[in-house]
Amino acid sequence: MPHYGNVTIRDSSGETSTTSLNFGAVTALSIGGLLSQWGAFRTAIGNVILGVLGKEQLVMDNTVLDNAVPSDQSAQVELKFQFTYEGNTSKKKYRFEVATPDTSKLVPGTDLVDFTDPQIAALVTAAETLGRSPDSDIETINILEGRLVGRNR
C-alpha cells in the first residue's frame, strides 16, 4: 500500500481543501529524508497559494499547523492548481490539486501554471522528489502540467 501525506489549505471564508501526495514506505533509515522532503513540498505549496496551510497529515502524523484564516479575500478553496503527473515507469497519469492558488503564478493570458516561476519550480521539484505513484510506493513521478481549475462545493 502506498504511503501518503495531506496538506489542508484554508481559504478566506474558512473553507478547507486537501492536497494529497503518495510517497514510498517509511523505515527507520528513511524517515529523516522523508521528513525533509515533506517539509520542502509543504513549503513549496505555501509559496504558490494565497490561503493558509492549516494542517498536515502523514500516515504517522496529524499536526495542526495554523488555525488562522487568511486575510486575502482571493484565497478561495473553489479555485485550485491542478497538477497532472505520471509514474516514471508505468506512464499512468494521476492528478493532485492545491487550493487557494496565487493566480500571479500563471502564464499571462492562460490558465497554465508558469513552471519558470521559481516558487512553482520549487513545488514541482519537491513533489517529484517526494512523490510516488498511487499504484506503487517505489515508482517515482514526473509532473507534466499545472492548470488553474474551479470546483463547486
PyMOL CGO cylinders between C-alpha atoms (Angstrom):
from pymol import cmd
from pymol.cgo import CYLINDER

trace = [
    CYLINDER, 0.00, 0.00, 0.00, 1.45, 3.40, -0.93, 0.3, 1, 1, 1, 1, 1, 1,
    CYLINDER, 1.45, 3.40, -0.93, 2.02, 5.82, 1.90, 0.3, 1, 1, 1, 1, 1, 1,
    CYLINDER, 2.02, 5.82, 1.90, 0.75, 9.38, 1.61, 0.3, 1, 1, 1, 1, 1, 1,
    CYLINDER, 0.75, 9.38, 1.61, 0.56, 12.80, 3.14, 0.3, 1, 1, 1, 1, 1, 1,
    CYLINDER, 0.56, 12.80, 3.14, -2.09, 15.51, 3.14, 0.3, 1, 1, 1, 1, 1, 1,
    CYLINDER, -2.09, 15.51, 3.14, -1.91, 19.27, 3.49, 0.3, 1, 1, 1, 1, 1, 1,
    CYLINDER, -1.91, 19.27, 3.49, -5.16, 21.08, 4.35, 0.3, 1, 1, 1, 1, 1, 1,
    CYLINDER, -5.16, 21.08, 4.35, -5.49, 24.60, 2.93, 0.3, 1, 1, 1, 1, 1, 1,
    CYLINDER, -5.49, 24.60, 2.93, -7.92, 27.19, 4.34, 0.3, 1, 1, 1, 1, 1, 1,
    CYLINDER, -7.92, 27.19, 4.34, -9.43, 29.99, 2.25, 0.3, 1, 1, 1, 1, 1, 1,
    CYLINDER, -9.43, 29.99, 2.25, -10.56, 33.47, 3.28, 0.3, 1, 1, 1, 1, 1, 1,
    CYLINDER, -10.56, 33.47, 3.28, -14.04, 32.27, 4.24, 0.3, 1, 1, 1, 1, 1, 1,
    CYLINDER, -14.04, 32.27, 4.24, -12.68, 29.46, 6.45, 0.3, 1, 1, 1, 1, 1, 1,
    CYLINDER, -12.68, 29.46, 6.45, -13.43, 26.64, 3.97, 0.3, 1, 1, 1, 1, 1, 1,
    CYLINDER, -13.43, 26.64, 3.97, -10.79, 23.96, 3.53, 0.3, 1, 1, 1, 1, 1, 1,
    CYLINDER, -10.79, 23.96, 3.53, -9.41, 21.78, 0.76, 0.3, 1, 1, 1, 1, 1, 1,
    CYLINDER, -9.41, 21.78, 0.76, -6.88, 18.95, 0.95, 0.3, 1, 1, 1, 1, 1, 1,
    CYLINDER, -6.88, 18.95, 0.95, -3.87, 18.25, -1.27, 0.3, 1, 1, 1, 1, 1, 1,
    CYLINDER, -3.87, 18.25, -1.27, -2.62, 14.64, -1.12, 0.3, 1, 1, 1, 1, 1, 1,
    CYLINDER, -2.62, 14.64, -1.12, 0.55, 13.03, -2.43, 0.3, 1, 1, 1, 1, 1, 1,
    CYLINDER, 0.55, 13.03, -2.43, 1.71, 9.41, -2.22, 0.3, 1, 1, 1, 1, 1, 1,
    CYLINDER, 1.71, 9.41, -2.22, 5.27, 8.53, -1.23, 0.3, 1, 1, 1, 1, 1, 1,
    CYLINDER, 5.27, 8.53, -1.23, 7.35, 5.45, -0.56, 0.3, 1, 1, 1, 1, 1, 1,
    CYLINDER, 7.35, 5.45, -0.56, 7.37, 3.27, 2.54, 0.3, 1, 1, 1, 1, 1, 1,
    CYLINDER, 7.37, 3.27, 2.54, 8.89, 4.82, 5.65, 0.3, 1, 1, 1, 1, 1, 1,
    CYLINDER, 8.89, 4.82, 5.65, 11.56, 2.99, 7.61, 0.3, 1, 1, 1, 1, 1, 1,
    CYLINDER, 11.56, 2.99, 7.61, 13.81, 3.97, 10.50, 0.3, 1, 1, 1, 1, 1, 1,
    CYLINDER, 13.81, 3.97, 10.50, 16.51, 4.71, 7.93, 0.3, 1, 1, 1, 1, 1, 1,
    CYLINDER, 16.51, 4.71, 7.93, 14.32, 6.75, 5.58, 0.3, 1, 1, 1, 1, 1, 1,
    CYLINDER, 14.32, 6.75, 5.58, 12.24, 8.81, 7.99, 0.3, 1, 1, 1, 1, 1, 1,
    CYLINDER, 12.24, 8.81, 7.99, 14.75, 11.68, 8.19, 0.3, 1, 1, 1, 1, 1, 1,
    CYLINDER, 14.75, 11.68, 8.19, 14.85, 12.05, 4.41, 0.3, 1, 1, 1, 1, 1, 1,
    CYLINDER, 14.85, 12.05, 4.41, 11.07, 11.76, 4.16, 0.3, 1, 1, 1, 1, 1, 1,
    CYLINDER, 11.07, 11.76, 4.16, 10.50, 14.49, 6.74, 0.3, 1, 1, 1, 1, 1, 1,
    CYLINDER, 10.50, 14.49, 6.74, 12.97, 16.76, 4.94, 0.3, 1, 1, 1, 1, 1, 1,
    CYLINDER, 12.97, 16.76, 4.94, 11.34, 16.11, 1.56, 0.3, 1, 1, 1, 1, 1, 1,
    CYLINDER, 11.34, 16.11, 1.56, 7.84, 16.56, 3.00, 0.3, 1, 1, 1, 1, 1, 1,
    CYLINDER, 7.84, 16.56, 3.00, 8.90, 19.86, 4.55, 0.3, 1, 1, 1, 1, 1, 1,
    CYLINDER, 8.90, 19.86, 4.55, 10.21, 21.06, 1.18, 0.3, 1, 1, 1, 1, 1, 1,
    CYLINDER, 10.21, 21.06, 1.18, 6.94, 20.02, -0.52, 0.3, 1, 1, 1, 1, 1, 1,
    CYLINDER, 6.94, 20.02, -0.52, 4.81, 21.77, 2.11, 0.3, 1, 1, 1, 1, 1, 1,
    CYLINDER, 4.81, 21.77, 2.11, 6.93, 24.95, 1.93, 0.3, 1, 1, 1, 1, 1, 1,
    CYLINDER, 6.93, 24.95, 1.93, 6.72, 24.91, -1.87, 0.3, 1, 1, 1, 1, 1, 1,
    CYLINDER, 6.72, 24.91, -1.87, 2.91, 24.70, -1.71, 0.3, 1, 1, 1, 1, 1, 1,
    CYLINDER, 2.91, 24.70, -1.71, 2.84, 27.58, 0.76, 0.3, 1, 1, 1, 1, 1, 1,
    CYLINDER, 2.84, 27.58, 0.76, 4.80, 29.70, -1.69, 0.3, 1, 1, 1, 1, 1, 1,
    CYLINDER, 4.80, 29.70, -1.69, 2.27, 29.32, -4.54, 0.3, 1, 1, 1, 1, 1, 1,
    CYLINDER, 2.27, 29.32, -4.54, -1.03, 29.82, -2.74, 0.3, 1, 1, 1, 1, 1, 1,
    CYLINDER, -1.03, 29.82, -2.74, -2.94, 32.69, -1.17, 0.3, 1, 1, 1, 1, 1, 1,
    CYLINDER, -2.94, 32.69, -1.17, -4.59, 30.55, 1.51, 0.3, 1, 1, 1, 1, 1, 1,
    CYLINDER, -4.59, 30.55, 1.51, -3.24, 29.29, 4.80, 0.3, 1, 1, 1, 1, 1, 1,
    CYLINDER, -3.24, 29.29, 4.80, -1.67, 25.87, 5.30, 0.3, 1, 1, 1, 1, 1, 1,
    CYLINDER, -1.67, 25.87, 5.30, -3.93, 24.75, 8.13, 0.3, 1, 1, 1, 1, 1, 1,
    CYLINDER, -3.93, 24.75, 8.13, -2.95, 21.15, 8.79, 0.3, 1, 1, 1, 1, 1, 1,
    CYLINDER, -2.95, 21.15, 8.79, -0.77, 18.36, 7.50, 0.3, 1, 1, 1, 1, 1, 1,
    CYLINDER, -0.77, 18.36, 7.50, -1.11, 14.64, 7.83, 0.3, 1, 1, 1, 1, 1, 1,
    CYLINDER, -1.11, 14.64, 7.83, 1.38, 11.87, 7.20, 0.3, 1, 1, 1, 1, 1, 1,
    CYLINDER, 1.38, 11.87, 7.20, 0.46, 8.25, 7.75, 0.3, 1, 1, 1, 1, 1, 1,
    CYLINDER, 0.46, 8.25, 7.75, 2.11, 8.57, 11.16, 0.3, 1, 1, 1, 1, 1, 1,
    CYLINDER, 2.11, 8.57, 11.16, 1.29, 12.20, 11.93, 0.3, 1, 1, 1, 1, 1, 1,
    CYLINDER, 1.29, 12.20, 11.93, -1.63, 14.65, 12.06, 0.3, 1, 1, 1, 1, 1, 1,
    CYLINDER, -1.63, 14.65, 12.06, -0.39, 18.08, 13.16, 0.3, 1, 1, 1, 1, 1, 1,
    CYLINDER, -0.39, 18.08, 13.16, -2.37, 21.33, 13.26, 0.3, 1, 1, 1, 1, 1, 1,
    CYLINDER, -2.37, 21.33, 13.26, -0.12, 23.90, 11.57, 0.3, 1, 1, 1, 1, 1, 1,
    CYLINDER, -0.12, 23.90, 11.57, -2.26, 27.01, 11.95, 0.3, 1, 1, 1, 1, 1, 1,
    CYLINDER, -2.26, 27.01, 11.95, -5.88, 27.87, 12.79, 0.3, 1, 1, 1, 1, 1, 1,
    CYLINDER, -5.88, 27.87, 12.79, -5.72, 31.32, 11.16, 0.3, 1, 1, 1, 1, 1, 1,
    CYLINDER, -5.72, 31.32, 11.16, -7.96, 32.46, 8.31, 0.3, 1, 1, 1, 1, 1, 1,
    CYLINDER, -7.96, 32.46, 8.31, -6.12, 34.29, 5.51, 0.3, 1, 1, 1, 1, 1, 1,
    CYLINDER, -6.12, 34.29, 5.51, -6.78, 38.00, 5.15, 0.3, 1, 1, 1, 1, 1, 1,
    CYLINDER, -6.78, 38.00, 5.15, -6.67, 37.90, 1.33, 0.3, 1, 1, 1, 1, 1, 1,
    CYLINDER, -6.67, 37.90, 1.33, -10.28, 37.56, 0.11, 0.3, 1, 1, 1, 1, 1, 1,
    CYLINDER, -10.28, 37.56, 0.11, -8.96, 35.95, -3.11, 0.3, 1, 1, 1, 1, 1, 1,
    CYLINDER, -8.96, 35.95, -3.11, -7.92, 32.87, -1.10, 0.3, 1, 1, 1, 1, 1, 1,
    CYLINDER, -7.92, 32.87, -1.10, -10.80, 30.56, -2.08, 0.3, 1, 1, 1, 1, 1, 1,
    CYLINDER, -10.80, 30.56, -2.08, -10.77, 26.75, -1.94, 0.3, 1, 1, 1, 1, 1, 1,
    CYLINDER, -10.77, 26.75, -1.94, -13.03, 26.61, -5.01, 0.3, 1, 1, 1, 1, 1, 1,
    CYLINDER, -13.03, 26.61, -5.01, -10.01, 27.71, -7.10, 0.3, 1, 1, 1, 1, 1, 1,
    CYLINDER, -10.01, 27.71, -7.10, -7.17, 25.21, -7.40, 0.3, 1, 1, 1, 1, 1, 1,
    CYLINDER, -7.17, 25.21, -7.40, -3.95, 24.48, -9.19, 0.3, 1, 1, 1, 1, 1, 1,
    CYLINDER, -3.95, 24.48, -9.19, -4.45, 21.01, -10.68, 0.3, 1, 1, 1, 1, 1, 1,
    CYLINDER, -4.45, 21.01, -10.68, -1.17, 19.23, -11.38, 0.3, 1, 1, 1, 1, 1, 1,
    CYLINDER, -1.17, 19.23, -11.38, -1.11, 16.27, -13.75, 0.3, 1, 1, 1, 1, 1, 1,
    CYLINDER, -1.11, 16.27, -13.75, 1.71, 13.79, -13.22, 0.3, 1, 1, 1, 1, 1, 1,
    CYLINDER, 1.71, 13.79, -13.22, 2.73, 10.37, -14.42, 0.3, 1, 1, 1, 1, 1, 1,
    CYLINDER, 2.73, 10.37, -14.42, 4.51, 7.39, -12.97, 0.3, 1, 1, 1, 1, 1, 1,
    CYLINDER, 4.51, 7.39, -12.97, 8.02, 7.38, -14.47, 0.3, 1, 1, 1, 1, 1, 1,
    CYLINDER, 8.02, 7.38, -14.47, 7.82, 3.68, -15.34, 0.3, 1, 1, 1, 1, 1, 1,
    CYLINDER, 7.82, 3.68, -15.34, 4.14, 2.99, -15.98, 0.3, 1, 1, 1, 1, 1, 1,
    CYLINDER, 4.14, 2.99, -15.98, 3.43, 6.38, -17.63, 0.3, 1, 1, 1, 1, 1, 1,
    CYLINDER, 3.43, 6.38, -17.63, -0.01, 6.14, -15.98, 0.3, 1, 1, 1, 1, 1, 1,
    CYLINDER, -0.01, 6.14, -15.98, -1.40, 9.63, -15.32, 0.3, 1, 1, 1, 1, 1, 1,
    CYLINDER, -1.40, 9.63, -15.32, -2.70, 10.99, -11.99, 0.3, 1, 1, 1, 1, 1, 1,
    CYLINDER, -2.70, 10.99, -11.99, -3.58, 14.37, -10.52, 0.3, 1, 1, 1, 1, 1, 1,
    CYLINDER, -3.58, 14.37, -10.52, -3.33, 16.32, -7.31, 0.3, 1, 1, 1, 1, 1, 1,
    CYLINDER, -3.33, 16.32, -7.31, -4.79, 19.73, -6.54, 0.3, 1, 1, 1, 1, 1, 1,
    CYLINDER, -4.79, 19.73, -6.54, -3.63, 22.66, -4.44, 0.3, 1, 1, 1, 1, 1, 1,
    CYLINDER, -3.63, 22.66, -4.44, -6.37, 25.03, -3.20, 0.3, 1, 1, 1, 1, 1, 1,
    CYLINDER, -6.37, 25.03, -3.20, -6.32, 28.83, -2.87, 0.3, 1, 1, 1, 1, 1, 1,
    CYLINDER, -6.32, 28.83, -2.87, -3.77, 29.33, -5.67, 0.3, 1, 1, 1, 1, 1, 1,
    CYLINDER, -3.77, 29.33, -5.67, -1.86, 32.55, -6.18, 0.3, 1, 1, 1, 1, 1, 1,
    CYLINDER, -1.86, 32.55, -6.18, -3.02, 33.30, -9.73, 0.3, 1, 1, 1, 1, 1, 1,
    CYLINDER, -3.02, 33.30, -9.73, 0.02, 35.53, -10.33, 0.3, 1, 1, 1, 1, 1, 1,
    CYLINDER, 0.02, 35.53, -10.33, 1.81, 32.18, -10.82, 0.3, 1, 1, 1, 1, 1, 1,
    CYLINDER, 1.81, 32.18, -10.82, 0.00, 31.61, -14.16, 0.3, 1, 1, 1, 1, 1, 1,
    CYLINDER, 0.00, 31.61, -14.16, 1.42, 32.16, -17.63, 0.3, 1, 1, 1, 1, 1, 1,
    CYLINDER, 1.42, 32.16, -17.63, -0.13, 35.53, -18.57, 0.3, 1, 1, 1, 1, 1, 1,
    CYLINDER, -0.13, 35.53, -18.57, -3.30, 35.18, -20.62, 0.3, 1, 1, 1, 1, 1, 1,
    CYLINDER, -3.30, 35.18, -20.62, -3.70, 31.45, -19.86, 0.3, 1, 1, 1, 1, 1, 1,
    CYLINDER, -3.70, 31.45, -19.86, -4.88, 29.05, -17.17, 0.3, 1, 1, 1, 1, 1, 1,
    CYLINDER, -4.88, 29.05, -17.17, -1.49, 27.28, -17.20, 0.3, 1, 1, 1, 1, 1, 1,
    CYLINDER, -1.49, 27.28, -17.20, 0.85, 27.30, -14.23, 0.3, 1, 1, 1, 1, 1, 1,
    CYLINDER, 0.85, 27.30, -14.23, 4.14, 29.03, -15.06, 0.3, 1, 1, 1, 1, 1, 1,
    CYLINDER, 4.14, 29.03, -15.06, 6.81, 26.37, -14.49, 0.3, 1, 1, 1, 1, 1, 1,
    CYLINDER, 6.81, 26.37, -14.49, 9.52, 29.03, -14.91, 0.3, 1, 1, 1, 1, 1, 1,
    CYLINDER, 9.52, 29.03, -14.91, 8.33, 30.80, -11.74, 0.3, 1, 1, 1, 1, 1, 1,
    CYLINDER, 8.33, 30.80, -11.74, 10.93, 29.95, -9.05, 0.3, 1, 1, 1, 1, 1, 1,
    CYLINDER, 10.93, 29.95, -9.05, 8.31, 29.10, -6.42, 0.3, 1, 1, 1, 1, 1, 1,
    CYLINDER, 8.31, 29.10, -6.42, 6.37, 26.88, -8.84, 0.3, 1, 1, 1, 1, 1, 1,
    CYLINDER, 6.37, 26.88, -8.84, 9.64, 25.22, -9.88, 0.3, 1, 1, 1, 1, 1, 1,
    CYLINDER, 9.64, 25.22, -9.88, 10.38, 24.55, -6.20, 0.3, 1, 1, 1, 1, 1, 1,
    CYLINDER, 10.38, 24.55, -6.20, 6.94, 22.96, -5.75, 0.3, 1, 1, 1, 1, 1, 1,
    CYLINDER, 6.94, 22.96, -5.75, 7.46, 20.75, -8.82, 0.3, 1, 1, 1, 1, 1, 1,
    CYLINDER, 7.46, 20.75, -8.82, 10.92, 19.70, -7.61, 0.3, 1, 1, 1, 1, 1, 1,
    CYLINDER, 10.92, 19.70, -7.61, 9.60, 18.95, -4.11, 0.3, 1, 1, 1, 1, 1, 1,
    CYLINDER, 9.60, 18.95, -4.11, 6.66, 16.92, -5.48, 0.3, 1, 1, 1, 1, 1, 1,
    CYLINDER, 6.66, 16.92, -5.48, 8.86, 14.93, -7.86, 0.3, 1, 1, 1, 1, 1, 1,
    CYLINDER, 8.86, 14.93, -7.86, 11.44, 14.23, -5.14, 0.3, 1, 1, 1, 1, 1, 1,
    CYLINDER, 11.44, 14.23, -5.14, 8.88, 13.12, -2.58, 0.3, 1, 1, 1, 1, 1, 1,
    CYLINDER, 8.88, 13.12, -2.58, 6.01, 11.77, -4.68, 0.3, 1, 1, 1, 1, 1, 1,
    CYLINDER, 6.01, 11.77, -4.68, 5.31, 8.21, -5.68, 0.3, 1, 1, 1, 1, 1, 1,
    CYLINDER, 5.31, 8.21, -5.68, 2.68, 6.65, -7.91, 0.3, 1, 1, 1, 1, 1, 1,
    CYLINDER, 2.68, 6.65, -7.91, -0.58, 5.74, -6.15, 0.3, 1, 1, 1, 1, 1, 1,
    CYLINDER, -0.58, 5.74, -6.15, -0.12, 2.22, -7.57, 0.3, 1, 1, 1, 1, 1, 1,
    CYLINDER, -0.12, 2.22, -7.57, 3.45, 1.67, -6.33, 0.3, 1, 1, 1, 1, 1, 1,
    CYLINDER, 3.45, 1.67, -6.33, 5.36, 3.06, -3.37, 0.3, 1, 1, 1, 1, 1, 1,
    CYLINDER, 5.36, 3.06, -3.37, 8.62, 2.82, -5.34, 0.3, 1, 1, 1, 1, 1, 1,
    CYLINDER, 8.62, 2.82, -5.34, 7.62, 4.33, -8.72, 0.3, 1, 1, 1, 1, 1, 1,
    CYLINDER, 7.62, 4.33, -8.72, 8.76, 7.95, -8.87, 0.3, 1, 1, 1, 1, 1, 1,
    CYLINDER, 8.76, 7.95, -8.87, 6.68, 10.64, -10.59, 0.3, 1, 1, 1, 1, 1, 1,
    CYLINDER, 6.68, 10.64, -10.59, 7.07, 13.34, -13.21, 0.3, 1, 1, 1, 1, 1, 1,
    CYLINDER, 7.07, 13.34, -13.21, 4.89, 16.49, -13.13, 0.3, 1, 1, 1, 1, 1, 1,
    CYLINDER, 4.89, 16.49, -13.13, 3.53, 17.10, -16.64, 0.3, 1, 1, 1, 1, 1, 1,
    CYLINDER, 3.53, 17.10, -16.64, 1.26, 20.12, -16.32, 0.3, 1, 1, 1, 1, 1, 1,
    CYLINDER, 1.26, 20.12, -16.32, -0.29, 22.57, -13.92, 0.3, 1, 1, 1, 1, 1, 1,
    CYLINDER, -0.29, 22.57, -13.92, -3.58, 24.34, -14.64, 0.3, 1, 1, 1, 1, 1, 1,
    CYLINDER, -3.58, 24.34, -14.64, -5.99, 26.67, -12.82, 0.3, 1, 1, 1, 1, 1, 1,
    CYLINDER, -5.99, 26.67, -12.82, -9.35, 24.95, -12.23, 0.3, 1, 1, 1, 1, 1, 1,
    CYLINDER, -9.35, 24.95, -12.23, -12.53, 25.77, -10.39, 0.3, 1, 1, 1, 1, 1, 1,
    CYLINDER, -12.53, 25.77, -10.39, -14.58, 23.38, -8.31, 0.3, 1, 1, 1, 1, 1, 1,
    CYLINDER, -14.58, 23.38, -8.31, -18.11, 23.66, -6.94, 0.3, 1, 1, 1, 1, 1, 1,
    CYLINDER, -18.11, 23.66, -6.94, -18.55, 22.77, -3.29, 0.3, 1, 1, 1, 1, 1, 1,
]
cmd.load_cgo(trace, "trace")
